[in-house]
Amino acid sequence: MDSQSILEQELKTFSWNEVDQYPSFESCEDIINFNENKICFENTLSTYVSEFLQQNQNVVLPFVTDTIDVRFLVSSTGVLRLSEVATHTTKDRSTADLKTVLRSALNDLPTLYPAIKRGQHVQVEFELPIILNAK
């Protein structure tokens, strides 16, 4: 088999939509299992954002109880950015305020390591639902 045939065969089985290692916070780095590492990453991010929103109740109040779908982008250098915020009930100035607060929350995140695909750091986008419950 020549190198071109090997490359073509490899590209047929290669999935660009999956990573070998999910982005990871320092607290999750020692977890080897892919699914457990993904859960640790999502839980850490969700907890951090939820705690930040608790401190900014004035922004959360217009939503009372809602689930927001937040789309994040983690660059190949480990920079986390907010891509999109979708709420199920509200589409007004409150959503813009919420986006601003979420962007602020991302500024103080702990060290984040990028996703890995075939030994290379890669950019990845993912969605995380966050439940708001203003008290």
PyMOL commands that set and color helices and strands:
alter all, ss='L'
color gray80, all
select helices_A, chain A and resi 3-13+26-28+34-54+57-63+93-107
alter helices_A, ss='H'
color red, helices_A
select strands_A, chain A and resi 24-25+65-74+80-87+112-113+115-117+120-122+124-133
alter strands_A, ss='S'
color yellow, strands_A
deselect
rebuild
show_as cartoon
